[in-house]
Amino acid sequence: MKIRTLIVDDEAPARARLRQLLRLESDFDVIGECGNGRQAVAAIQKQRPDLVFLDVQMPRLGGFEVCAAIAGEAMPLVIFVTAYDQYALQAFEVHAIDYLLKPFDRERFQKSLAHARERLRHGEKGVSDQCLAALLESLRPDARKPERLAFKANGRVIFVRVGDIEWIEADGNYVRMHVGGVAHQLRETIGGMETQLPSDRFIRISRSAIVNMDRIKELQPMFYGDYAVILQNGARLNMSRNFRDRLEKLLARHR
């Protein structure tokens, strides 16, 4: 009996790679693909796959949120596909949740398949509520943040040291991360980025910008309580008065 498999990833090249690798496995049957979390929830509920390759980092509704929405009988076996760094991966391992770290090779992929076969053979399904809750607790926003972050951009996985990030600006459904004079465009929200960065080092200065405190050179007062934030690289950003109190509190800590 074939293992009915669903592929969920917001990037078409990533879905194509999984589909290509699964074609080489005679006991797996790809029954569908989803490009976002909402599609995934609907497909899982309707098609009841045995196995789902589920991308963790998707806009609006990520892999963990998909699991929370499904929780119950319909939950299939899940292999999370992620670009998290090594610190976060320790959480997956501690809680015995299978994952593939992008970019992965065929050998690592086949190990995940072997694990899935074994669990399905013993009648094991999905991620238990307790297991998922423990994993989320390990990765919660106020937990210790890693020193390196990984992001998807144009089909690649980019690794960036947190301390090297100068500032981040919103760009519609994307953000632009400025690192060493280079701007990386990432499919993420400014709010999502804020939760991934240490709150004692990064400050939201407006609805559309986050700044590394260590990269601020000076603050220049403007009209109506606003400030111009001047960075060491010469960039000039505007800080709205609604965010001034947060900056003043952080500055007090650094004195």
N, C-alpha and C positions, 0 to 999 in steps of 0.2 A: 504494500500500500504506500502510495507516494505521500510525502510531507507537503501539505499545501502551504505555500509561503507567500507573504505579502511584503513588498519593499516600500519603505517610507523614507523619503529624503527630499528636501526642498531644492536640491540641485540635480538637474537632469544627468550630467556626466557621472555623478555618484550612483544614481539609480542604474545607469547603463552598465557600470562596472560590476555591480552586484548581480545584475541580470546575466551578464556574460559569464561570470564565475559559476553561477548556479546552473547554467546550461551544461556544464561539464559534470554535473552530479545527477545521475540517472534517477535517484530516489527523491528528488525535490521538484516540485511543480509550482512555478510562479503563477499565482492566480490573479495578481494585480499589482499596480504601483500607485502611490499617492505622493503628491508634491507638497502637501501641507498637513498639519495636524488635524484639522477639521475633516478633511477627506479620510484620513486614517481612522478616526473614530467611527465614521459612518461605514467604512469598508469592513472594519473588524466586527462591528455589530451585525452587519448583513451577511458577510461571507464566512465568518467564523474560521479563520485560518488556523493552522497548527502552529505556525512560526511567523514572527514578524521581525524583520530587520528595521529597527526604529532609530532614526536620527535624533539625537538629544537636542541639538541647538537649531531650532527652527523658529522663525518669527511668529509672534502672537501665541501659538500653541505648540510648545516643544514636546519632546518625547515623554518627559515626566508627567506633563499635564494630560497627554493622551492616555497614559496608564491610569491616572486618577479618574479620568472621565469614563473609562471602561470598567474599572474595578468590579470584579464579580465573576460570574460563570463564564462570560464571553472572553475573559482574558486569556490570550494565547501565550505560548512560550515566546520570550522576547530576547533578542540580542541587540543591545544598544550599540549604535554606531556613533562615535564621538571624537571630537578634537580636543577634549580636555587634556590638561597636562598631567604629569606623573602624580602630583599630590592628590588630585581628584580621583585618579584611577585607583589609588589605594583604597578609596571608599568602595568602589565597585568590587574590588577583590575581597575586602573584609566582609562584605555582605553577600558574597557568592553570587553576584549578578554578572552574567556574561556580557562582554563588550568587545568591540573592535575599535582600535585606535587608528584614526586616519593619519597618514595613508598606511594601509595594511597590505601585506603581500599574500599570495595564495596559500602559503604554508600556515600563516596565522588564521586565515579564513577557514581552512579545512579543520583546524583545531576546534574552532567554534562550531562547525557543522558536526563534528564527532561528538562534542558535548551535547548538542541539541538532540542528536539521534539517541544518545544514551538516556537522556532525561525523558524523551517522548516514549522510549521503549518501556520505561518504568511508570508511564502514565502521569508524569509530572507536567503541570501546566503553569503558565504565567508567572508573574512576580507577585508574591504575597503582599497584602497591605502592610504588614509589619516590616517586611524587608524593604519595601519602597519607602516607607516612612523613615526608617533608619538611614537609608541612603540620602534622602533629602535633608535630614538633620545634619549629616556630615557635610553636605554641600550648601547649607543655608547661607544667606548673605552675610550674617554676622560671625560666621566661622572664620578661622584663620585663612587669609587669602594667600594663594600661591604667588611666588615671585615671577612667574612666567605665565602668559596667557596664550591660547591658541585660537585662531579665528579662520573661518572659511572666507576666501575672496577669489573670485574668478576661477573656481575649480581647484584652487590651491589651499593648503593649510599653512598659515603664516604664524610663526612663533615670535612673540614680542616680550621683552623684559618689562615688567610693570614700571620700573624706575625710568625707563627710556621714553615712556609716553609723555609728550609735552602737553597736548590738549586734544580734545575730541569735540567735534561739532556735528549737530544733526543735519541730515540731508534727505528730507522726505522719509522714505521707508528704510533709509540707510544712515550710517554715520561715517564721517571721515576721521580717522585716527592719525594724528600727526606725530611722527617718530623720526628724529634725526633729519629733518628737512624733507621727509617723504610722507605723503598722505595716502593711507590705505583706505579704500572704500569697502565697508563691511555691511552685510545685510543684518542689521541689528538696530534696536531703538536706543535713544539716548538714555532712557530710563533703565533699559536692560544692561547697558554698559555701566551705569552707576552702581548697580548691585554687584558687579563683578570686581570692582576696584576698592581698595582699602579706604575707608571713610576718613582715616586720620591723615591721608596723604593727598587725596583728590577731593575737589570741591566743585559742586554745581554752582556756576555763577549766573546762569540764566536758564530759560527753558530749553535753550539749544546748545549749551556749551558746558563742558567739564574741563577743569584745569588741574594739572599737577602742581601742588603747592610749592614744590622745590624748584619749579621753573618760573615762578613769578619774580620779576625784577622790581616792579614798583606798581603802586596804585595811584591814579590821578583822579581827584574828585571832579565830577561833572555837574550838570544841572539836575535839580530835583532828587538829589540823593544817589544818583547813579555814579559809578566809577568806571574809568578806563583801566583795564588790567593789561600791563605791559609785561610780556614774557622776555626771558633772556635771549631768545632768538629774534626779538624785534617785533613779534606778532602783537597786535593791539586788539583786545577784545573788550566788549562792553559787559559790565556786570550790573544787572538791574537791582534796584533798591530792595526788592522782595527777597533777594538772596544775600543781602549784605550782612545780616545778623549771623548767618552760618559761617561766613568767612571771618568775621571778627572773633567768633568763638575759637575757630581753628588757629587764628593768629595769636590769640592769647595763650594757647597751649604751647606754641612754638617760641614764646619769648623766654 
